[in-house]
Amino acid sequence: MRIVLINPNTTAAMTDEMADAGRRAVSPGTEVVGITAAHGVASIDGYHDEVLGAHAVVSAIEELHGEFDAAVICCFGDPGLEAARELADGPVVGIAEASFLAAMPLGRRFSVLTTLDRGVPPIEDVIRRHGVEERCASVRATGLTVIEADNDPDVAAEALEREGRKAITEDGADVLVLGCGAMVEVREYVQRTLGVPVVEGVPAATAMAEGLVRCGLRTSKVRGYKRPEPNVYS
C-alpha cells in the first residue's frame, strides 16, 4: 500500500516531520511518501494561504496520476479536500476531518488548539463544514505562527499546555485536538501533562487512510465526487 502525505506549503522540513509521524501510525509494509507543494507559501496561516495551498494540493493529485492508494492533506484547513476527492479514486483524508472523527469516540467534547488568532475563524469554518459544531467546546490560539511552532517545539509545547488547560477548565473540553500539521513533535508531552487524550491530525489521518484501503473502500464517483468533465484550461 502506498499513501501520499501532501504538505500544502513549500517547507520541505515540515513535510519530512509529518511523513515520519505518518509512518509511525501505519502497519509494517505500508509505504508513506511525503510530497511538498511545488508552489505557494512557506506556511499556511489564514484564508489567503489556504487558497494557495488548495491549488498546490490539486496540482499534486493531478501530477501523481493515481500512483497511490490513498492521500492525506496535511493542513488543518483541509485545503482542496473536495476537489482532490473528485480527482482521486482512492480515499483522500484531511487532517482536520480525521482529527474530529478520532476525537469524538474519546470524549464528549473536544477543543482545537491552533497557532495564530487569525487562524481561528478558518478552523471554525472547517468545524461547521464537517458538521461537528455540537461536539466542539472551543478553538483556542497559542499566538505562534506555523513556522514558530515548527522551529521551537519547547515553546510550542508550553503554549499548547497553557491553552489546553484553559480549554479543559474553562470550556469543558475532555479531548484536545492539535490544529496544525506542524505540531507533530509535541502531542505526547501535552497529553502526559494535561491528562486528557490529545489527537494529532497527521497520524490520525494516515491511520484512517490505511484503514479505509484495507477495508476495500474507495471514493464514491456517483455524485459530488464524480470525476470532473473534460474542460479547456486557459
Secondary structure as GFF3:
##gff-version 3
##sequence-region A 1 234
A	DSSP	beta_strand	2	7	.	.	.	ID=ss1
A	DSSP	alpha_helix	12	24	.	.	.	ID=ss2
A	DSSP	beta_strand	31	36	.	.	.	ID=ss3
A	DSSP	alpha_helix	47	64	.	.	.	ID=ss4
A	DSSP	beta_strand	70	73	.	.	.	ID=ss5
A	DSSP	alpha_helix	81	87	.	.	.	ID=ss6
A	DSSP	beta_strand	92	94	.	.	.	ID=ss7
A	DSSP	alpha_helix	95	103	.	.	.	ID=ss8
A	DSSP	three_ten_helix	104	106	.	.	.	ID=ss9
A	DSSP	beta_strand	110	114	.	.	.	ID=ss10
A	DSSP	three_ten_helix	117	119	.	.	.	ID=ss11
A	DSSP	alpha_helix	120	129	.	.	.	ID=ss12
A	DSSP	three_ten_helix	133	135	.	.	.	ID=ss13
A	DSSP	beta_strand	136	141	.	.	.	ID=ss14
A	DSSP	alpha_helix	146	151	.	.	.	ID=ss15
A	DSSP	alpha_helix	153	169	.	.	.	ID=ss16
A	DSSP	beta_strand	175	178	.	.	.	ID=ss17
A	DSSP	three_ten_helix	181	183	.	.	.	ID=ss18
A	DSSP	alpha_helix	187	194	.	.	.	ID=ss19
A	DSSP	beta_strand	198	200	.	.	.	ID=ss20
A	DSSP	alpha_helix	201	214	.	.	.	ID=ss21
###
